Amino acid sequence: MSVDVTISGIFAGIVGTILGFPFDTVKTKMQTNKNKYNSMRTTFYKVAVEEGLKNGFYRGIGSPLVSLTFLNMLNFSSYDFF
């Protein structure tokens, strides 16, 4: 098992979660409040203005960040091994 593959998996988990989490937040807000958030652009704008970038888009990222980083590390390592 290669160390650089493991590090690549960790990096992929961190970057993928950080980049994808705001989209999941927007998707969830659109699903739960269809009257207020009717398009993706509007939802991004309203969340950024009303809640701020940090609280609006990244609140609750801790658990997915840890679990998806571990999952990607495990996937990359097992693919390299087998």
PEUR-V944944 format. One line per field, one symbol per residue. burial: b if it has 24 or more other ideal C-beta (glycine too) atoms within 12 Angstrom, else e. A space follows every 50 residues. Layout:
burial: ???
This chain:
burial: eeeeebeebbebbbebbeeebbeebbeebeeeeeeeeeeeeebeeebeee eeeeebbbeebeeeeeebbeebbeebbeeeee
